[in-house]
Amino acid sequence: MRRREFIALVGGAAAWPLPLSAQPAMPVIGLLGSQSAAEWAHLVAAFREGLREIGYVEGQNAAIEYRWAEGHYDRLPQLAEDLVRRNVGVIFASW
């Protein structure tokens, strides 16, 4: 193979579009809690288990964005806005 042919081959391969993955983007769930993570630990464990039962495992095929108000209810709107800005697919909120 001559040098020009090699350069054309490598250049053509670099310009070739990469195949798109058939796998959809990982869903992101927003979890908004009025208390602290420690106070909600048992509920978060149950939430994760429920997701696992329907085929979603955090870190494998789903992501969860957590926001905790730490008992400061006036912070909830700001925390919810942050989740919206992060473009989560759904927000689970409980008081």
Z-matrix of the N, CA and C atoms (Angstrom, degrees):
N
C 1 1.443
C 2 1.522 1 108.31
N 3 1.299 2 114.53 1 131.22
C 4 1.455 3 118.51 2 -179.74
C 5 1.527 4 110.58 3 -82.12
N 6 1.315 5 113.90 4 162.87
C 7 1.458 6 120.76 5 -174.96
C 8 1.528 7 112.15 6 -58.14
N 9 1.317 8 118.84 7 -45.12
C 10 1.473 9 121.83 8 -178.82
C 11 1.526 10 110.95 9 -63.99
N 12 1.305 11 116.98 10 -39.65
C 13 1.460 12 119.88 11 178.92
C 14 1.535 13 110.46 12 -65.53
N 15 1.321 14 115.37 13 -40.04
C 16 1.456 15 119.91 14 179.55
C 17 1.530 16 110.74 15 -64.05
N 18 1.321 17 116.81 16 -45.48
C 19 1.465 18 121.42 17 179.83
C 20 1.528 19 109.98 18 -63.20
N 21 1.324 20 117.69 19 -40.62
C 22 1.459 21 121.08 20 178.69
C 23 1.531 22 110.63 21 -64.70
N 24 1.325 23 116.31 22 -39.99
C 25 1.460 24 120.74 23 179.75
C 26 1.525 25 111.42 24 -65.80
N 27 1.334 26 116.98 25 -47.10
C 28 1.463 27 121.15 26 179.89
C 29 1.523 28 110.54 27 -66.07
N 30 1.305 29 117.40 28 -42.58
C 31 1.465 30 121.27 29 179.19
C 32 1.514 31 111.47 30 -64.13
N 33 1.322 32 116.44 31 -40.42
C 34 1.459 33 120.34 32 177.80
C 35 1.517 34 111.90 33 -65.44
N 36 1.324 35 117.11 34 -39.21
C 37 1.464 36 120.90 35 178.96
C 38 1.524 37 110.80 36 -66.45
N 39 1.317 38 116.81 37 -37.61
C 40 1.466 39 120.34 38 179.94
C 41 1.526 40 111.04 39 -68.23
N 42 1.315 41 117.81 40 -30.65
C 43 1.454 42 122.02 41 -178.55
C 44 1.527 43 112.06 42 -86.35
N 45 1.336 44 116.90 43 -12.78
C 46 1.461 45 120.56 44 -178.22
C 47 1.520 46 109.56 45 -67.06
N 48 1.337 47 117.80 46 131.68
C 49 1.465 48 118.37 47 -178.98
C 50 1.526 49 111.30 48 -66.74
N 51 1.318 50 115.31 49 138.23
C 52 1.451 51 120.34 50 178.45
C 53 1.527 52 108.92 51 -74.53
N 54 1.324 53 117.67 52 143.98
C 55 1.465 54 118.92 53 178.71
C 56 1.523 55 110.37 54 -65.18
N 57 1.316 56 115.34 55 139.61
C 58 1.458 57 120.28 56 178.55
C 59 1.514 58 109.14 57 -79.03
N 60 1.280 59 115.65 58 142.90
C 61 1.453 60 120.74 59 178.62
C 62 1.519 61 109.24 60 -70.32
N 63 1.311 62 116.49 61 136.10
C 64 1.455 63 121.05 62 177.64
C 65 1.523 64 111.11 63 -77.99
N 66 1.310 65 116.70 64 -8.47
C 67 1.445 66 121.75 65 -177.59
C 68 1.532 67 110.01 66 -79.93
N 69 1.335 68 117.87 67 128.96
C 70 1.470 69 119.52 68 178.76
C 71 1.529 70 110.65 69 -68.82
N 72 1.316 71 114.78 70 162.15
C 73 1.463 72 120.20 71 179.15
C 74 1.526 73 109.96 72 -62.87
N 75 1.311 74 115.50 73 150.94
C 76 1.463 75 120.70 74 179.88
C 77 1.529 76 109.31 75 -68.07
N 78 1.342 77 118.23 76 127.03
C 79 1.458 78 119.49 77 177.95
C 80 1.530 79 110.92 78 -68.27
N 81 1.326 80 114.67 79 145.01
C 82 1.466 81 120.61 80 178.76
C 83 1.527 82 107.99 81 -118.22
N 84 1.314 83 115.27 82 126.47
C 85 1.461 84 122.85 83 -178.73
C 86 1.522 85 107.95 84 -108.83
N 87 1.304 86 116.70 85 133.11
C 88 1.458 87 121.12 86 174.44
C 89 1.520 88 109.53 87 -95.92
N 90 1.305 89 117.26 88 130.91
C 91 1.465 90 121.77 89 176.91
C 92 1.519 91 107.35 90 -118.20
N 93 1.310 92 115.73 91 117.82
C 94 1.462 93 122.54 92 -176.07
C 95 1.522 94 108.58 93 -114.01
N 96 1.318 95 116.61 94 115.84
C 97 1.458 96 121.34 95 -178.68
C 98 1.514 97 112.32 96 -116.94
N 99 1.317 98 115.18 97 142.78
C 100 1.461 99 119.80 98 -178.08
C 101 1.525 100 112.76 99 -80.06
N 102 1.327 101 117.22 100 -20.07
C 103 1.454 102 121.48 101 -178.64
C 104 1.529 103 110.37 102 -107.77
N 105 1.320 104 117.65 103 -153.89
C 106 1.463 105 121.53 104 -178.97
C 107 1.530 106 110.17 105 -96.47
N 108 1.320 107 115.66 106 164.36
C 109 1.461 108 121.37 107 177.17
C 110 1.524 109 110.63 108 -59.39
N 111 1.332 110 117.37 109 -39.26
C 112 1.463 111 121.06 110 -179.21
C 113 1.526 112 110.85 111 -63.68
N 114 1.329 113 117.07 112 -41.05
C 115 1.464 114 120.70 113 -179.47
C 116 1.532 115 112.02 114 -69.69
N 117 1.302 116 116.31 115 -24.64
C 118 1.457 117 121.30 116 -178.07
C 119 1.523 118 112.55 117 -101.11
N 120 1.298 119 119.47 118 4.56
C 121 1.469 120 121.52 119 -173.25
C 122 1.524 121 112.46 120 -53.26
N 123 1.323 122 117.38 121 -45.61
C 124 1.469 123 119.65 122 -178.80
C 125 1.525 124 111.65 123 -67.61
N 126 1.333 125 117.39 124 -34.80
C 127 1.463 126 120.82 125 178.23
C 128 1.535 127 111.37 126 -71.29
N 129 1.326 128 116.32 127 -38.98
C 130 1.467 129 120.37 128 177.65
C 131 1.528 130 110.03 129 -64.57
N 132 1.325 131 116.92 130 -39.83
C 133 1.467 132 120.41 131 177.49
C 134 1.527 133 110.14 132 -61.16
N 135 1.328 134 117.39 133 -42.90
C 136 1.460 135 121.19 134 178.33
C 137 1.530 136 110.93 135 -66.54
N 138 1.327 137 117.05 136 -38.58
C 139 1.467 138 121.90 137 177.82
C 140 1.530 139 110.14 138 -61.53
N 141 1.321 140 116.60 139 -47.26
C 142 1.465 141 121.02 140 178.00
C 143 1.530 142 111.34 141 -61.39
N 144 1.325 143 116.27 142 -40.98
C 145 1.465 144 120.07 143 178.67
C 146 1.529 145 110.45 144 -62.93
N 147 1.314 146 117.05 145 -42.76
C 148 1.463 147 120.70 146 177.19
C 149 1.519 148 111.56 147 -61.04
N 150 1.324 149 116.50 148 -41.97
C 151 1.471 150 119.66 149 176.40
C 152 1.521 151 110.49 150 -63.26
N 153 1.322 152 116.56 151 -42.10
C 154 1.468 153 121.19 152 -179.70
C 155 1.532 154 110.43 153 -60.74
N 156 1.332 155 116.94 154 -38.55
C 157 1.465 156 121.34 155 -179.91
C 158 1.527 157 112.61 156 -63.45
N 159 1.319 158 116.42 157 -27.30
C 160 1.468 159 118.65 158 178.63
C 161 1.530 160 111.78 159 -102.47
N 162 1.327 161 116.30 160 12.67
C 163 1.460 162 120.50 161 171.24
C 164 1.508 163 117.55 162 99.41
N 165 1.327 164 117.91 163 9.56
C 166 1.461 165 120.33 164 179.62
C 167 1.525 166 110.54 165 -112.09
N 168 1.318 167 116.01 166 124.13
C 169 1.459 168 121.67 167 179.98
C 170 1.529 169 107.98 168 -119.73
N 171 1.326 170 114.88 169 122.00
C 172 1.462 171 120.14 170 -179.03
C 173 1.530 172 110.24 171 -57.08
N 174 1.316 173 115.25 172 130.09
C 175 1.460 174 121.04 173 179.00
C 176 1.516 175 113.73 174 89.13
N 177 1.324 176 117.76 175 -15.51
C 178 1.462 177 120.68 176 178.35
C 179 1.523 178 111.26 177 -105.99
N 180 1.323 179 117.47 178 -56.05
C 181 1.453 180 119.62 179 179.87
C 182 1.529 181 112.19 180 -134.25
N 183 1.319 182 116.44 181 14.27
C 184 1.464 183 122.25 182 175.46
C 185 1.527 184 108.52 183 -154.71
N 186 1.315 185 115.18 184 152.85
C 187 1.470 186 121.46 185 176.79
C 188 1.525 187 108.15 186 -125.26
N 189 1.313 188 115.84 187 146.98
C 190 1.463 189 120.92 188 177.58
C 191 1.527 190 108.45 189 -124.27
N 192 1.319 191 115.66 190 126.42
C 193 1.465 192 122.49 191 174.69
C 194 1.533 193 107.04 192 -99.86
N 195 1.316 194 117.21 193 118.64
C 196 1.465 195 122.21 194 -177.37
C 197 1.526 196 110.44 195 -99.44
N 198 1.336 197 115.77 196 139.51
C 199 1.459 198 122.01 197 172.84
C 200 1.523 199 107.38 198 -136.91
N 201 1.334 200 116.50 199 129.44
C 202 1.455 201 122.29 200 -176.44
C 203 1.526 202 110.44 201 -121.24
N 204 1.330 203 116.82 202 128.77
C 205 1.464 204 121.59 203 -179.55
C 206 1.525 205 112.00 204 -85.07
N 207 1.337 206 118.19 205 -12.86
C 208 1.463 207 122.59 206 177.54
C 209 1.531 208 112.05 207 55.62
N 210 1.332 209 116.60 208 36.33
C 211 1.465 210 120.76 209 179.36
C 212 1.511 211 114.96 210 82.84
N 213 1.319 212 118.02 211 -2.32
C 214 1.470 213 122.66 212 179.38
C 215 1.530 214 108.41 213 -96.63
N 216 1.326 215 115.60 214 88.01
C 217 1.463 216 121.01 215 -174.55
C 218 1.517 217 112.96 216 -60.80
N 219 1.312 218 117.50 217 -26.54
C 220 1.460 219 120.79 218 178.86
C 221 1.533 220 111.65 219 -67.09
N 222 1.333 221 118.46 220 -16.29
C 223 1.469 222 122.05 221 178.74
C 224 1.527 223 112.94 222 -83.89
N 225 1.338 224 117.44 223 -15.08
C 226 1.461 225 120.73 224 -175.09
C 227 1.535 226 113.75 225 -56.42
N 228 1.338 227 120.24 226 -45.90
C 229 1.464 228 118.95 227 179.03
C 230 1.533 229 113.11 228 -59.29
N 231 1.323 230 116.63 229 -41.52
C 232 1.471 231 120.91 230 179.16
C 233 1.532 232 110.44 231 -64.57
N 234 1.318 233 117.62 232 -42.18
C 235 1.461 234 121.27 233 179.67
C 236 1.529 235 110.78 234 -66.46
N 237 1.332 236 116.40 235 -38.75
C 238 1.467 237 120.19 236 177.34
C 239 1.529 238 110.30 237 -64.98
N 240 1.328 239 117.13 238 -41.66
C 241 1.465 240 121.00 239 177.18
C 242 1.523 241 111.18 240 -60.15
N 243 1.319 242 116.87 241 -38.95
C 244 1.463 243 120.88 242 178.63
C 245 1.527 244 110.33 243 -62.31
N 246 1.322 245 117.47 244 -42.72
C 247 1.463 246 120.33 245 178.19
C 248 1.528 247 110.95 246 -64.02
N 249 1.319 248 116.91 247 -39.69
C 250 1.471 249 120.86 248 178.25
C 251 1.528 250 109.67 249 -63.41
N 252 1.327 251 117.49 250 -43.60
C 253 1.469 252 121.00 251 178.13
C 254 1.529 253 111.43 252 -60.81
N 255 1.316 254 116.90 253 -32.37
C 256 1.467 255 121.10 254 179.67
C 257 1.524 256 111.78 255 -80.64
N 258 1.339 257 116.16 256 1.51
C 259 1.448 258 122.65 257 172.84
C 260 1.535 259 113.30 258 59.95
N 261 1.338 260 115.82 259 43.63
C 262 1.459 261 118.91 260 176.49
C 263 1.528 262 108.65 261 -69.19
N 264 1.325 263 115.77 262 154.65
C 265 1.459 264 120.03 263 -178.55
C 266 1.518 265 113.43 264 -75.61
N 267 1.324 266 115.98 265 -32.26
C 268 1.453 267 121.93 266 -178.99
C 269 1.525 268 108.28 267 -153.65
N 270 1.323 269 116.82 268 149.78
C 271 1.455 270 121.25 269 176.79
C 272 1.523 271 108.25 270 -117.52
N 273 1.323 272 116.34 271 123.94
C 274 1.458 273 122.28 272 173.17
C 275 1.515 274 106.07 273 -99.51
N 276 1.328 275 115.83 274 121.64
C 277 1.461 276 120.38 275 -179.00
C 278 1.515 277 109.44 276 -130.48
N 279 1.320 278 115.36 277 141.08
C 280 1.446 279 120.61 278 176.60
C 281 1.522 280 108.41 279 -149.07
N 282 1.312 281 115.35 280 149.63
C 283 1.450 282 120.15 281 179.77
C 284 1.473 283 106.82 282 -107.85
